Amino acid sequence: MRSTKFVAAALCAALAAIPGRATYAQSVDSTSGPALTLDQAIAMAVRHNPTHLSVVNDRRNATASRKAAYGALLPTFGASISGSFQQSGATPIQGVQFAVSSDVYQSFYQLGLSYTLNLASFVNPRLQNANVRAADADIVGSRITVQSTVTQDYLTVLQDLAKAQLQDTLIAQASLQLDLAKAKMAVGSGTQLDVSKAQVTLGQAQVAALQARNQVEIDKLRLFQEMGVPQPPNVQLTTQFTVQAPTFSVDSVIDLARAQNPTLNALRVRSDAAKLNVTSQRAAYFPTLQIQTGVSGYTYQYANADFLVNQYRTGITQSAASCFTNDSIRMGAGLPSTSSQCAGIVFNPQTAAQIRSANQQFPFNFTRQPFGVSATFSLPIFNGFQREQQVEQAEVSQNDADYRARAQELQLTADVTAAYLTLQTQVRTVTLQEQNAAQARQQLDLAEVRYKAGAATYLDIADAQATYSQAENDRINAIYQFHKAFAALESAVGHPLR
């Protein structure tokens, strides 16, 4: 009788040292580290996630195409300048040899203005605006995807932490049960087999705790990988979640999804863009107006300016000889002499200097060419059915875009409905699992009391402990499966619901 009282006192003291489940659930890791809320994690992922940033970067193509479409409504302007060198010699032009006794330098400039208008010029800006809206919808959809993935990863880490904390509680209980088994064996009311079983249970709990802590670190790495930033040491996840049954109906979330889902919106915008593309391709049947104008100039310079001077001297000499010949004929005919005029036809050095100065044109002493304007009004008639092919391809693309939008709408309805039903199921599951965990805890407490009083064996405690461990794991899983189901529903809808 005295030994029984001693064992009972020892068991009561040991049970008093076991932390309660409610007290342990409020404990936190004492290791200091930076705090991270879910909103902060999502914000960092939106700024740093490479996949999301790639979608954001792709919008630049759409905006550049839109700018080019509006630019097509404006005239194009171009400038060019060129230079050339031609060696002296004979050059055939249309079968006639033209000999040049000096090297030649040439330069040319042109400033041109061109303006082209057709039906596509007015349709393309609307088409590219639609593509920009689709790119914006893609960015929103990517942001929703990142938010959903980060939320799921964040909840997974919290779920792992809850399981790791449960394993710590089970270690403390297993350690106490080992002490109790040793105490009962010391007073002769227990066996070595009970002590051995308690040691095995403690070792198994320690292994499970070690694996649970390792899983926490692995899932943290995946969380920060999705966030696109390095993981700081000892980071603490601080956002708290509560289980609350949804107050909205499935029809309301389906209507919200059809209006807000970015993937569906992007497909609808692309369907509108495909319709505009059909109109743009049909513009090939309409005429095109093109207007061109510009100014230009050129230079032409002989490398050897004496070539022109010699040509001038030769011409003066020939003119003087011809004049004297004509004067002789006149005198023979009895006409007055013009020799005084012929004597005035002589080579003038000042004129030669002017010729050399006028030759200095290359590269920028341009001679401007006359201004001109041209207009072309073209109407395509037949181009080998290429227009028909392009229109047909555009119409096929339009139909495909409509089909994709319709398929996405059907899929969205199914996904939202399934996510809503899953969420409702998880609400009831949490309630049942909490009841199961409470019953398992009561069974464990009863088994410990009976074991303390000698009315049960250690095997009864081990069975109750295993049942409690499984029930608590199921409760934790149910709670976080509810939060994950809520996040999945929000992702399917494409809009926050709480």
C-alpha angles and dihedrals in degrees: 000000000000091000090052091052090049093053091047091052092049092049092049091052091049094048091051089059093057110101114233121245094243092051092049093048089063095050120104136198108281092208108108118235143135117298119236124192124197092248090053091049092051092047092051091048092052089053099042112021105117096211092052092045089053090057090048090049092053089064088074089071091055094048092047090052090049091051090049091050092054090043089058088068089064127071119261120238127199139175130197138175128187140178134199142186126210123190120226117266143085117319120193113224115181091337095311120111114228114191121207118189096198137053113257131217120199136179133182136190133189135185109194134187121195130180124188125183134179138142093276089060089068097039099049096067090057090046093051091045087058090050090052090051089050090051089051089052089050089054091051090048091049090050090052090050092050091047092050094047094047091047091051092048091046091052091047091056091048089049090051091049091052090051091047090051089050090053090052088054091049090051090054091049093046090049091052092047089052090053090049092050090051091048092051092048090049092057093042099252096101137055137229087244090064090050091049092049090049090051091051091048091051092049091049091050091050091051091048091050091049092051091045092054090047090052089052091057093045093052091045088057090052090049093054091043088059089046089054096228134101116267114250117221119269095002114182122215106216108174112114124210128202128200111239126163112244116255097200127089127237091245092055094052091046090053090047091050093051089053101038109026105118095206092055091044091052091052091048091051091048089051089055089047090052090055090052090048089058089054090048092053092048088057086079087079092061128079125265126220119208125182123187132183139150149139128257142174141186144203129212119188132171113223089219108050090187086071089071092041091053090048088052092047091048091050092050091049093049091047092051093048091048090049093052090047091053089046091056090051091050093050091049088053091050095252124139116275121254095192091120089061092046090052089060092060099092136135110275117206090203090059089048089054090050089051091052091048093048089052091061097093107118125131110001108004091101128186106218118231121221118279117253142177128202131188128193126193109190129185117191113223108172131356103168096280092295092130091050090051093050093048091048092050090049092051091049090051090050092052091047090051090051091049092049091050091049092047091050091051091053092046091047091054091050094045095048093046092048092047091049092050090047090051092051090049091050091053091058091041092056091052093050094044092050089053091048092049091050091050091047090051091052090050091051092049090049093048091051092050092048091047089050090052093046094246095115138039129238088255088066090054092047091051092047090047092052091048091049092048092051093045092050091048090050091049092051091046092049093051095051093039086058092053091046090049089052090050090048090052091050090049091051091049093043093222135082115264100188 
